[in-house]
Amino acid sequence: MKNLLFVILLAVFSFKLSAQEVSIIPQPAYLKVESAKKTFTINAATQIIVVDSSLLSSADFLNGYLQKYYKLKLNITNVTPNKNFISLVSDTSISEFSNAYILNTSDKGIIISGTSEPGVFYGIQSLIQLIPTQNINQLSLPSVSITDYPRFDYRGMHLDVSRHFFDVDFVKQYIDYLALHKMNYFHWHLTDDHGWRIEIKKYPKLTEIGAWRNGSIIGLWPGKGNENIKYQVLPTAINITPKNAVIKTDGIKHGGFYTQEQIKDVVEYAAKRYVTIIPEIEMPAHSMAVLAAYPELGTEPNKKYAVAETWGMMNKYNNVLQASDTTFKFLENVLSEVMALFPSQYIHIGGDEASKVWWKQSAVSQQIMKANGLKTESELQSYFIRRIEKFVNGKGKTIIGWNEILQGGLAPNAVVMSWQGEKGGIEAAKQNHKAIMTPEDKVYFNHAQFAKEDSLTAGKPSLLADVYKYEPIPAELNTEQAKYIWGGQGCLWSEYITNPAKVQYQLFPRLDALSEILWSPKEKRNYPDFQKRLKTQFKRYDLMGLTYSKRYLEN
């Protein structure tokens, strides 16, 4: 009797232990541990079964992961054996939800069925998180049943490569980080005051001149430096800055850009991971790199512009394009080349932080306003965005802009990305426009993770708990309006991020929290449970050689 009781207790303990070991982020909609005894082992003899050739890229991804981290390369075949297999199946009948999947593991094998190609791929990401985090040859997985689907259609992450340039290999790694977390949009911030990062064949000076700056600010504005480095005198127009104001930079030339062939390569790489890349070409402001190359497009065409060496100076220098026919022709040519490279339905055109003082003091701008019946510079901003939108729509594409594109009237078909809190997204949704929520105080990952960080970061801390507790659908929206909240996005601005390790540190583990609020059912979110699952995720990051904030291990 005692022996029987011991066996029962051992079985219960083993079942609970197995359940605890199933730590998937983002949390699946439904997960059940079926049996503690019927584990499945991936080994060198395991075969990946793919009958539908459209799923081969997903099979290759899984195989690549196993080979990279476990030195296992599996055979891919279209013939299903009786046991020891991982079968990938496309089946639209398994769920009413888009991009859903069902994952079942048993002692015989693993079956991942998806309603779509992305659905199968997302199932593979969950499978990866069932694999032990130790680098061993025999990989034992628990027997589970998972049914899962995304909450939001837009699950995005942004990377600024203008302030600091990151090469193609790292951009691909970044896309892999998103794929692991079931994110499906990569917002690539390619242009800004501090560097133009994409080859445009019609305008070679954009990369010959605009892709390089002569130095970078040290620390927060106005920066730190020494007497031996170059000073840059700030403009004094309309008394925005003192005449003797200077900034100190490190004097180190910084830059780089992606060729069109490299862009195509990254786009193809992302597509195999079901990540859509949305390129951002900033306008009408944040255009110092453009003006350094083509000063005739500015409101002060005789001025000698330079690629900006500092940040944190909104309204302190003239970085605004003139809303002239010459400028629009330039932008149309640029966007034509960009849209040819990116199959995305969406093109981000910026639209943020355009100081109206430069248009106000420009005689040409005032003439343009008069000719078009515009009473305010905010209306000129709207005129600018609407004209660009008409061109982009004519190419079969849709624009996305930061919430400032609401100023002066929202363009007819535009998507609003709300970064200055939620107000812009709420306003857009009430106007029946799609909105993407990316409030700075919640999901800007260039902000510190803690009140005191070891390295320089921007703004007040954005704590992991606050990211996790953020709800993208504002409470004041009714059910119908809430449908226009397309999803959410995290942003990573690179003013103080100069290398891949710091990118990783700023991302992890906040990207885990973001992925869960965008993927998992709202009612499934549980912060204490998330913290427990995070400990297993950290072990996986160790296996992958990633840098992350280990202060969370103390909690």
C-alpha positions in Angstrom: 0.0 0.0 0.0 2.8 2.4 0.9 4.6 1.5 -2.3 1.5 2.2 -4.3 1.0 5.6 -2.6 4.6 6.4 -3.3 4.1 5.6 -7.0 1.0 7.8 -7.2 2.8 10.7 -5.5 5.8 10.3 -7.7 3.5 10.4 -10.8 1.7 13.5 -9.6 5.0 15.2 -8.8 6.4 14.3 -12.2 3.3 15.6 -13.9 3.5 18.9 -12.0 7.2 19.2 -12.7 6.6 18.6 -16.4 3.9 21.2 -16.4 6.2 23.7 -14.8 8.8 23.1 -17.4 6.4 24.2 -20.2 7.3 27.9 -20.3 6.2 29.5 -23.5 6.3 33.3 -24.3 4.0 34.6 -25.5 1.5 32.6 -23.5 -0.6 30.3 -25.7 -4.4 30.7 -25.8 -4.7 27.0 -24.6 -2.1 24.7 -23.3 -2.5 21.3 -21.6 0.3 18.9 -20.5 -1.1 15.5 -21.6 1.2 13.0 -19.9 4.4 13.2 -17.9 5.4 9.7 -19.2 4.9 10.1 -22.9 7.8 12.4 -23.7 9.2 12.8 -27.2 12.9 12.9 -28.0 14.4 14.8 -30.9 17.6 13.1 -32.0 19.6 12.7 -35.2 17.1 10.1 -36.6 14.1 12.5 -36.2 12.6 13.5 -39.6 10.7 16.7 -40.5 7.7 15.8 -42.6 6.6 18.4 -45.1 4.0 17.5 -47.8 3.1 21.0 -48.7 6.1 22.7 -50.3 5.0 26.1 -49.1 6.0 25.0 -45.6 9.6 24.2 -46.6 10.9 27.6 -45.3 9.4 26.9 -41.9 11.1 23.4 -41.9 14.4 25.0 -42.9 14.0 27.5 -40.1 13.5 24.8 -37.5 16.4 22.8 -38.9 18.6 25.8 -38.9 17.8 26.5 -35.2 18.5 22.9 -34.2 21.7 22.8 -36.2 23.0 26.2 -34.8 22.3 25.5 -31.1 22.2 21.7 -30.8 24.3 20.6 -33.7 21.4 18.5 -35.0 20.6 18.5 -38.7 17.4 16.6 -39.5 16.2 15.0 -42.7 13.3 16.7 -44.4 11.0 14.4 -46.3 7.4 14.2 -47.6 6.9 10.6 -46.4 5.6 10.1 -42.8 7.1 7.3 -40.8 5.3 5.6 -37.9 7.3 7.4 -35.2 10.1 9.9 -34.5 8.8 12.7 -36.7 7.9 16.4 -36.7 5.1 16.9 -39.1 4.1 20.3 -40.5 0.6 20.5 -41.9 -1.5 23.3 -43.5 -5.1 22.9 -42.6 -7.6 25.9 -42.8 -10.3 23.9 -41.0 -8.6 23.7 -37.6 -9.6 27.2 -36.4 -11.8 30.2 -37.2 -8.8 32.5 -36.3 -6.3 33.8 -38.8 -2.7 32.4 -38.5 -3.7 29.9 -35.8 -2.0 26.7 -35.1 -2.4 23.5 -33.1 0.7 21.7 -31.7 0.5 18.2 -30.4 3.4 16.2 -29.0 3.3 12.5 -28.0 5.9 9.8 -27.6 5.5 9.0 -31.3 6.0 12.4 -32.8 5.0 16.0 -33.1 2.3 17.5 -35.4 2.0 21.2 -36.0 -1.1 22.2 -38.0 -1.6 25.8 -39.1 -4.5 27.6 -40.8 -1.8 29.3 -42.8 1.9 29.3 -43.5 2.5 31.9 -40.8 0.4 29.8 -38.4 2.7 26.8 -38.9 5.7 29.0 -38.4 4.3 30.3 -35.1 3.8 26.8 -34.0 7.4 26.1 -34.6 8.3 29.0 -32.3 6.3 27.4 -29.5 8.0 24.1 -30.3 11.4 25.7 -29.9 10.4 26.8 -26.4 9.5 23.2 -25.5 13.1 22.1 -26.3 15.5 21.9 -23.3 17.8 24.9 -22.9 20.9 22.8 -22.5 23.1 22.1 -25.5 22.6 18.3 -25.6 22.1 15.7 -28.3 19.0 14.0 -26.9 16.2 16.6 -26.6 13.3 15.4 -24.5 10.0 17.3 -24.9 6.9 17.0 -22.7 3.6 15.7 -24.2 1.4 18.7 -24.7 -1.6 20.0 -26.6 -1.5 23.6 -27.6 -4.2 25.6 -29.5 -3.1 29.2 -30.2 -3.7 32.3 -32.3 -2.7 36.0 -32.2 -4.8 38.6 -30.5 -3.7 41.6 -32.7 -2.9 41.5 -36.5 -0.1 44.1 -36.1 2.6 43.0 -33.7 5.6 45.3 -34.5 9.1 46.3 -33.4 11.1 49.2 -34.6 14.8 49.8 -35.1 16.5 53.1 -35.7 19.6 52.7 -37.9 20.0 56.4 -38.6 21.5 57.6 -35.3 23.8 54.5 -35.3 24.2 52.2 -38.2 23.9 48.4 -37.9 25.0 46.1 -40.6 23.0 43.6 -42.6 24.0 40.6 -40.5 22.8 42.2 -37.3 19.6 43.4 -38.9 18.9 39.7 -39.8 19.6 38.7 -36.2 17.1 41.4 -35.1 14.5 39.9 -37.4 15.1 36.5 -35.8 14.5 38.0 -32.4 11.1 39.2 -33.6 10.3 35.9 -35.2 11.1 34.0 -31.9 8.5 36.2 -30.2 5.8 35.8 -33.0 6.1 39.4 -34.0 5.1 40.0 -37.7 6.1 43.6 -38.5 9.6 45.2 -38.6 9.6 49.0 -38.7 12.9 49.9 -40.3 13.8 53.6 -39.5 16.1 54.2 -42.5 16.4 58.0 -42.6 16.7 60.9 -40.2 18.8 64.0 -39.5 21.8 61.8 -38.6 22.1 59.6 -41.6 20.5 58.4 -44.8 20.8 54.6 -44.9 19.3 53.4 -48.2 20.7 53.6 -51.7 18.7 55.7 -54.1 20.1 55.4 -57.6 18.6 58.6 -58.9 20.1 60.6 -56.1 23.6 59.2 -55.3 24.5 62.1 -53.0 22.0 60.8 -50.4 24.5 58.1 -49.6 27.7 59.8 -50.7 27.0 62.8 -48.4 23.9 62.1 -46.4 25.0 58.7 -45.0 28.0 60.2 -43.1 28.4 62.6 -40.2 31.6 64.0 -38.9 31.0 63.2 -35.2 28.4 62.3 -32.6 27.3 64.1 -29.5 28.8 62.7 -26.2 26.1 62.1 -23.6 22.9 64.1 -23.3 22.5 67.4 -25.1 24.5 69.7 -25.2 27.0 66.9 -24.6 30.4 66.4 -23.1 33.7 66.6 -24.8 37.1 68.2 -24.6 38.7 71.3 -26.1 40.4 69.4 -28.9 37.3 68.2 -30.7 35.3 70.0 -33.3 32.6 72.4 -32.2 29.5 72.9 -34.3 27.8 76.3 -34.1 24.1 76.1 -33.8 21.8 78.1 -36.1 20.6 81.3 -34.6 17.4 81.8 -36.7 14.5 83.5 -34.8 16.6 83.5 -31.6 15.9 79.8 -30.9 19.4 79.4 -29.5 22.0 81.8 -28.2 24.5 83.1 -30.8 27.4 81.5 -29.0 25.8 78.1 -28.4 28.0 75.2 -29.2 27.8 71.5 -29.0 30.7 69.1 -28.4 31.0 65.9 -30.4 33.5 63.0 -30.5 34.8 64.0 -33.9 34.6 60.4 -35.1 33.1 60.0 -38.6 30.1 57.6 -38.4 27.9 56.2 -41.1 27.0 53.5 -43.6 24.1 52.6 -45.8 22.4 49.5 -47.4 22.7 48.9 -51.1 19.5 48.0 -52.9 20.8 44.5 -53.3 21.3 44.3 -49.5 17.8 45.6 -49.0 16.4 42.9 -51.2 18.3 40.3 -49.3 17.0 41.4 -45.9 13.4 41.6 -47.3 13.7 38.0 -48.6 15.2 36.9 -45.2 12.3 38.5 -43.3 9.6 37.1 -45.6 10.8 33.5 -44.8 10.1 34.4 -41.2 6.7 35.9 -42.0 7.9 39.3 -40.9 6.8 42.2 -43.1 9.3 45.1 -43.3 7.8 48.6 -43.2 10.5 51.1 -44.4 10.4 54.7 -43.0 11.4 57.6 -45.1 11.1 60.7 -42.9 9.4 63.9 -44.1 8.8 66.8 -43.9 11.1 67.2 -40.9 14.0 65.1 -39.6 15.6 65.7 -43.0 19.1 67.2 -42.3 20.8 64.3 -44.1 18.7 65.1 -47.2 19.4 68.8 -47.0 23.1 68.2 -46.5 23.1 66.4 -49.9 20.4 68.6 -51.7 20.1 72.0 -49.9 17.8 73.3 -52.6 15.0 71.2 -51.0 15.1 73.2 -47.8 13.5 76.5 -46.7 16.9 78.1 -46.7 18.3 76.9 -50.1 21.4 79.0 -49.8 22.3 77.6 -46.4 25.1 75.1 -46.0 23.4 72.2 -44.2 25.3 69.4 -42.6 24.3 65.9 -41.4 23.4 66.4 -37.8 25.9 65.4 -35.1 23.6 65.8 -32.1 20.1 64.8 -30.9 17.6 65.9 -28.4 17.3 69.3 -30.2 13.8 69.4 -31.6 13.0 72.9 -33.0 16.6 74.0 -32.5 17.7 73.7 -36.1 16.1 73.8 -39.5 15.5 70.2 -40.7 12.3 70.8 -42.6 11.7 70.3 -46.3 10.1 73.0 -48.4 6.7 72.0 -49.6 7.6 72.9 -53.2 7.0 71.1 -56.5 10.7 70.4 -56.6 10.6 68.7 -53.2 7.6 66.6 -54.1 9.2 65.4 -57.4 12.3 64.4 -55.4 10.2 62.5 -52.8 8.1 60.8 -55.5 11.3 59.6 -57.2 12.7 58.4 -53.9 9.5 56.7 -52.8 9.2 55.0 -56.2 12.6 53.3 -55.7 11.8 52.4 -52.1 8.4 50.9 -52.9 10.0 48.8 -55.6 12.3 47.3 -53.0 9.7 46.6 -50.3 6.6 44.5 -51.1 4.9 45.8 -47.9 1.5 47.3 -48.4 2.6 50.1 -46.0 5.2 52.8 -46.3 6.0 54.9 -43.2 6.5 58.6 -44.1 7.3 60.0 -40.6 5.5 63.3 -40.3 6.6 64.0 -36.7 8.2 66.9 -35.0 8.0 69.3 -37.9 8.6 72.7 -36.4 6.4 75.2 -38.1 8.7 78.2 -37.4 10.8 77.4 -40.5 7.8 77.5 -42.8 6.5 80.6 -41.0 9.7 82.6 -41.7 10.1 81.3 -45.3 8.7 83.6 -48.0 8.3 80.6 -50.4 6.4 78.6 -47.9 4.0 81.5 -47.3 3.5 81.8 -51.1 2.7 78.1 -51.3 0.2 78.4 -48.5 -1.5 81.4 -50.2 -1.6 79.6 -53.5 -3.3 76.6 -51.9 -5.7 78.5 -49.6 -3.9 77.3 -46.5 -4.3 79.5 -43.4 -1.9 77.9 -40.9 1.4 76.1 -41.0 -0.4 73.0 -39.6 -2.6 73.0 -42.7 0.6 73.2 -44.7 1.7 70.0 -42.9 -1.6 68.3 -43.8 -1.2 69.5 -47.4 2.3 68.0 -47.5 1.1 64.6 -46.1 -2.0 64.5 -48.3 0.0 65.1 -51.4 2.4 62.4 -50.6 -0.4 60.0 -49.7 -2.1 60.6 -53.0 1.1 59.6 -54.8 1.6 56.5 -52.6 -2.0 55.4 -52.9 -1.6 55.8 -56.7 1.1 53.1 -56.5 -1.3 50.8 -54.6 0.3 51.4 -51.2 -0.9 52.9 -47.9 1.0 55.4 -45.7 1.7 55.2 -42.0 2.6 58.3 -40.1 3.4 59.3 -36.5 0.5 60.9 -34.7 1.5 64.5 -35.8 0.0 63.7 -39.2 -3.4 64.4 -37.5 -2.4 68.1 -37.4 -4.3 70.2 -39.9 -6.5 67.3 -40.9 -5.8 63.6 -41.3 -5.1 62.2 -44.8 -8.0 60.1 -46.1 -6.4 56.6 -46.0 -3.6 57.1 -43.5 -2.7 54.8 -40.6 -1.7 56.6 -37.4 1.1 55.5 -35.2 0.5 57.0 -31.8 3.7 57.7 -29.9 2.8 60.8 -27.8 0.7 58.8 -25.5 -2.6 57.3 -26.7 -4.4 60.5 -27.8 -3.4 60.2 -31.4 -4.5 56.6 -31.7 -7.8 57.4 -30.0 -8.5 60.2 -32.3 -7.6 58.1 -35.4 -9.9 55.3 -34.3 -12.8 57.6 -33.7 -12.2 58.8 -37.3 -12.3 55.2 -38.5 -8.6 55.0 -39.3 -6.3 52.2 -38.3 -4.1 53.0 -35.4 -0.9 51.4 -34.0 -0.3 52.1 -30.3 3.4 52.8 -29.4 3.3 55.2 -26.5 6.7 56.5 -25.5 6.2 56.1 -21.8 5.3 52.4 -22.1 7.0 50.8 -25.1 10.1 52.9 -26.0 12.9 50.4 -25.2 15.6 53.0 -25.6 14.4 54.1 -22.1 16.1 52.7 -19.0 14.9 49.4 -17.6 15.6 50.6 -14.1 15.9 54.0 -12.3 19.7 53.6 -12.2 21.4 52.0 -15.2 25.0 51.3 -15.8 25.0 53.0 -19.3 23.4 56.0 -20.8 19.8 55.7 -21.9 17.0 58.1 -22.9 14.1 59.3 -20.8 12.6 58.0 -17.6 12.6 54.2 -17.0 10.2 52.0 -18.8 9.8 49.1 -16.4 9.2 45.5 -17.4 6.0 45.4 -15.2 4.7 48.6 -16.8 5.3 47.2 -20.3 3.5 44.0 -19.4 0.5 45.8 -17.9 0.0 48.1 -20.8 -3.3 47.5 -22.6 -3.3 48.7 -26.3 -7.0 49.2 -26.5 -7.9 52.4 -24.7 -10.8 52.1 -22.3 -12.6 55.1 -23.7 -13.2 53.5 -27.1 -16.4 51.7 -27.7 -16.5 48.2 -29.3 -16.8 49.5 -32.8 -14.0 52.1 -32.4 -11.8 49.5 -30.7 -11.7 47.5 -34.0 -9.5 50.2 -35.5 -6.7 49.5 -33.0 -4.7 47.4 -35.4 -2.1 46.5 -32.8 1.0 47.8 -31.0 4.7 48.3 -31.5 7.8 48.8 -29.5 10.4 51.3 -30.6 14.2 51.3 -30.2 15.8 54.6 -31.0 19.6 54.3 -31.2 20.9 57.7 -29.9 22.7 56.0 -27.1 22.9 52.5 -28.6 26.1 51.9 -30.5 26.5 48.2 -30.7 24.5 44.9 -31.0 25.0 43.9 -27.4 23.3 47.0 -26.1 20.5 46.6 -28.6 19.9 43.1 -27.0 20.2 44.5 -23.5 17.6 47.2 -24.2 15.3 44.7 -25.9 15.3 41.8 -23.5 13.3 41.0 -21.6 10.9 43.8 -22.4 10.3 42.3 -25.9 9.0 39.2 -24.1 6.4 41.4 -22.3 5.4 43.2 -25.5 5.0 40.0 -27.4 2.6 38.7 -24.8 0.4 41.7 -24.7 0.1 41.7 -28.5 -0.3 37.9 -29.0 -2.0 36.3 -25.9 -5.7 36.7 -25.0 -6.1 39.5 -22.6 -7.6 37.3 -19.9 -4.5 35.0 -20.0 -2.1 37.7 -19.0 -0.6 37.1 -15.5 2.5 38.9 -14.5 3.7 36.6 -11.7 3.3 33.6 -14.1 5.1 35.6 -16.8 8.0 36.2 -14.4 8.2 32.4 -13.8 8.3 31.6 -17.5 10.8 34.4 -18.0 13.4 32.4 -16.0 13.3 29.6 -18.6 13.5 32.2 -21.4 16.7 33.6 -19.8 18.3 30.1 -20.0 17.4 30.1 -23.7 19.0 33.5 -24.1 22.1 32.1 -22.5 22.1 29.3 -25.0 21.7 31.7 -27.8 24.5 34.0 -26.5 22.2 37.0 -26.0 22.7 39.9 -23.7 19.8 40.8 -21.4 19.1 42.6 -18.2 20.1 40.0 -15.5 18.8 42.2 -12.7 15.4 40.5 -13.3 17.0 37.3 -12.2 17.1 38.8 -8.7 13.3 39.0 -8.6 
